[in-house]
Amino acid sequence: MPRRKRTGDILADLTDSQREAVCYGEGPLLVVAGAGTGKTRVIIRRIASLLDRGVPPDRVVAMTFTNKAADEMRRRVEALVGKDVYVSTFHSFCARLLRTEIAHIGRDPSFTICDRADSVRIIRRIVKDRELDPATFAPRDILAYVAVRKDRIRSPQDCAEQAIGIVERTFADVYGRYEEALAANNALDFDDLLLKTLEVFRRRPEVLQEYQNAYLHVLVDEYQDTNLPQHLIARALQGKHRNITAVGDPDQMIYSWRGARLENLMEFEEDFPGAHVVTLERNYRSSANILRAASACIQRNVFRREKTLLTEREAGERIVAGEFADSFAEGRWVAEKVNELMDGGLRPADIAVFYRTKQQSLPLEDAFAALALPHQVVDSIGFFERREIKDVRAYLQLLVNPRDNQSCLRIINTPRRGIGARTVAKLQAEAQRRKQCLIEVVRDGAELDWLGPRAKNAVTSFWQLYERLSSLKRATVAELIRKLLDATDYVGRQPAEERADAQEIVDLFVGYARQYDRNSPGGGLIGFLQQAVLVSDVDGWNARADAVPFMTLHSAKGLEFDAVFLVGLEEDILPHRRALEEQIQGSEDAALEEERRLFYVGMTRARHRLFITCAHKRVVRGREETVAPSRFLDELPQECLVRDEESVASAGSAQDFARDMDRVLKRKRASLRILDDEGDGELACGVRVSHPGYGDGEIVEVSMLGKRRIVRINFDAHGVMSFLLAGDDAAPA
């Protein structure tokens, strides 16, 4: 047990403003914490201070936005005071609450939590059943529509009543059918975890009162990133005690597209009358030049809380600005500068390359590969999104929730057992006719005369496997997974060239399950599945990997590096075209201000060195276009910058640009084979494909380059890579 620290230890090395926030007593508290000002330290020390003052650990709950952050916060509090507190993400908190309370609103506590891929598959099936044009009604676009409406707490009925035109009415109709499909599968998506919690609180006030009495103090990190449901949950929980601590920074709100509402933080005093406000302005991260430039830029925003970041660090190196004829010259320059930094002693993991959109990575990947520099394209797809993990998880979810037709469809012929697509379609039609779940029809497979002998035997065999696995549910999770793998011969029935990778992945999953069994002995299979699905949205970057991460500015939030390259500072890129279009249409400058916040976040990730670049020619919206430098470059103090004089002189011509693009894309061409029966032969997002060199993967993005298509594929064993397809061909060129 860690030594319990005294009050003096908890307050040691804090500034006056940090100490004021940590020691504040009862009532609502807002801590406005600028970039690099120690906000995590403050919220951890405040929790420790509350416990030191006698608040029982089980009467404190802290909310943050990633499982990694929650684990780190919990560990550091325990190291300070030797006590364990409940630190959670909003979604994990709500999932745990609903396991015990969702029956109050007529739902089954054994619900499955759908991830984004599951939701896309459900919507794709609805689009197909309704015979809608998938180009006009793309499943991912519909899911984005649904997510926005759920963030605003608008039901399908609300949307249908307010819909204008056939497209909006169709979107609203699919939204309603999606909700019906979730209910039929006894499933919730991520947004439902929040909305169903609010529904429990609204319909059963006595349940809400129990939770209000249980938690004397509620603390929320990154409050500027909360959406409306999260804000309402936090406000409901603080109850009569009114002890809510919110920590955040309006200048770092960059997730409005996910539903984040800057108003939640800006109007905190109105929502929580009598709130005390503490502003943290001492920056511990960046050199003075970087901080001065970032501050000069962000101060042009109107919708913010005024603060001036200060640092006692030296001025440091000036920001290096590079200007290039095209994105390939830009990529080569970045690679050369990174090579110089590594020769100077920096580890690859101490350096990062940020861009506004994922499509910008291609020239960088090419340049780094040419110099054999270690690099990793960071996507939001992690270990739990791998095919093998999702297969095993589907088996486990079906054991817990027999109504989960999505999981049943995933594993009914995985590994292949002779149940083809036509047999599955017949089973689905029978389930719909009987108004039963799919596994119930599988159970009666031996009695279904319309199945051929081979199909009937295969279906019966699958039911017998399900029964055997169901009898093992009392085993530990790790033991159950091991027996499941043995019973299905999962690894042995993979293609020979993929078995070693599959074995490694499932072994890691078993190890993860063993750790869960040790740390959560009472959690059971439901708890394990809940933890696994809610961990799956964590950024896929492994900070211990000795490689330079390439990531979007949105992914960079919360990280810091010794050296940062911020590429693509051009109009239409940063600020993004959508923000400029909104400004042209006469709307408020909110979108443009968020783009400036994004730039500010990228700059303040750098400790010592910052490099910013722009190019005159780049692929924009699938075309080779001439672009103009970003207006944000003009907002930086010239005394903080030094321009790289060699950058423009070393750039190539327009012909060089076209040649470089063709060379890179031709090198990426390959033959792809569609694996996903639901894809209808189309290379679209969510469709699984196989590549002769990289194995199986899932298409995560399709974009156009003139008449050619570029697909980004998340390979199970190799991560995300880009490939060129011929314009209208079904197979790659």
Sequence and secondary structure as in RCSB ss.txt:
>XXXX:A:sequence
MPRRKRTGDILADLTDSQREAVCYGEGPLLVVAGAGTGKTRVIIRRIASLLDRGVPPDRVVAMTFTNKAADEMRR
RVEALVGKDVYVSTFHSFCARLLRTEIAHIGRDPSFTICDRADSVRIIRRIVKDRELDPATFAPRDILAYVAVRK
DRIRSPQDCAEQAIGIVERTFADVYGRYEEALAANNALDFDDLLLKTLEVFRRRPEVLQEYQNAYLHVLVDEYQD
TNLPQHLIARALQGKHRNITAVGDPDQMIYSWRGARLENLMEFEEDFPGAHVVTLERNYRSSANILRAASACIQR
NVFRREKTLLTEREAGERIVAGEFADSFAEGRWVAEKVNELMDGGLRPADIAVFYRTKQQSLPLEDAFAALALPH
QVVDSIGFFERREIKDVRAYLQLLVNPRDNQSCLRIINTPRRGIGARTVAKLQAEAQRRKQCLIEVVRDGAELDW
LGPRAKNAVTSFWQLYERLSSLKRATVAELIRKLLDATDYVGRQPAEERADAQEIVDLFVGYARQYDRNSPGGGL
IGFLQQAVLVSDVDGWNARADAVPFMTLHSAKGLEFDAVFLVGLEEDILPHRRALEEQIQGSEDAALEEERRLFY
VGMTRARHRLFITCAHKRVVRGREETVAPSRFLDELPQECLVRDEESVASAGSAQDFARDMDRVLKRKRASLRIL
DDEGDGELACGVRVSHPGYGDGEIVEVSMLGKRRIVRINFDAHGVMSFLLAGDDAAPA
>XXXX:A:secstr
      HHHHHTT  HHHHHHHH  SS EEEEE TTS HHHHHHHHHHHHHHTT  GGGEEEEES HHHHHHHHH
HHHHHHS   EEEEHHHHHHHHHHHHGGGGT  TT EEE HHHHHHHHHHHHHHTT  TTTS HHHHHHHHHHHH
HTT  HHHHHHH  HHHHHHHHHHHHHHHHHHHHTTEEEHHHHHHHHHHHHHH HHHHHHHHHH SEEEESSGGG
  HHHHHHHHHHHGGGT EEEEE GGG   GGGT  THHHHTHHHHSTT EEEEE B SSS HHHHHHHHHHHTT
 SSS     B  S   S EEEEEESSHHHHHHHHHHHHHHHHHTT  GGGEEEEESSGGGHHHHHHHHHHTT  E
EE  S  GGGSHHHHHHHHHHHHHH TT HHHHHHHTTSS  S  HHHHHHHHHHHHHHT  HHHHHHTGGG TT
S HHHHHHHHHHHHHHHHHHTTTTS HHHHHHHHHHHHTTTTTS GGGHHHHHHHHHHHHHHHHHHHHH TTTHH
HHHHHHHHHHTTS    TTS SEEEEEHHHHTT  EEEEEE   BTBTTTBHHHHHHHHTT  THHHHHHHHHHH
HHHTTEEEEEEEEEESEEEETTEEEE  B HHHHTS GGGEEE HHHHHT   HHHHHHHHHHHHHHH    EE 
 GGGTT   TT EEEETTTEEEEEEEEEEETTEEEEEEEETTTEEEEEEE SS SS  
